[in-house]
Amino acid sequence: MDVLVHGKRLRLKPQQAIGKGGEADVFTIGNGQVLKLFKPPSHPDYAGQPHEQQQAEARLAEHQAKLPAFPSHVPGRVVRPEALVTDRSGRIILGYTMRFLHGATVLMRYAERSFARPACRMPPWWRCFVTCTRRSARCIGPAWWLAILTI
């Protein structure tokens, strides 16, 4: 598949894939960067699943406004979109590039019982929430807590 990054064509190959989730595939693109490519409604993972296809369409539509509005001045320890990935016309946002985190734990792992530490008495989902909340508060600051309280 061909996409544009900074207006330059980039061809993604299946062997570059390093991760796969429910909403996107992740590809290594070199220089310590990865590319997160959101799955379109036509993605094979959604074949025969009209509800999932509608959700994919809605997510892509939401990303058109959300990703360009993402704050660019965040602390260095926050992994954020670095460059938008578009279709060949340059008009439709398909994903973004970001730093590659070596040795990072996928957030969903915290929900797995086998991943829980025996000494920890909190359920895995609560430990995940507390850990993420503390880290987010340190990274983003007091405004993040205000957002949590208003949800």
URFENMO-V837285 format. One line per field, one symbol per residue. ss: DSSP state (H for helix, E for strand, L for the rest). psi: psi as a letter, one per 30 degrees, with the letter a starting at -180 (. if undefined). A space follows every 10 residues. Layout:
# URFENMO-V837285
ss=???
psi=???
This chain:
# URFENMO-V837285
ss=LEEEELLEEE ELLHHHEEEE LLLEEEEEEE LLEEEEEELL LLLHHHLLLH HHHHHHHHHH HHHHHHLLLL LLLLLLLLLL LLEEEELLLL LLEEEEEEEL LLLLLLHHHH HLHHHLLLLL LLLHHHHHHH HHHHHHHHHH LHHHHHHHHH L
psi=kklkkhgkkk jkkeffkflk afflkkkkgl hgklkjjkkl fgkffgkgie eeeeeeeeee eefeeeeffk kfillffkkl kekkkllffg fkkfalllkk jkglkkefef fkeffkkefk fkleeeeeee eeeeeeeeef afeeeeeeff .
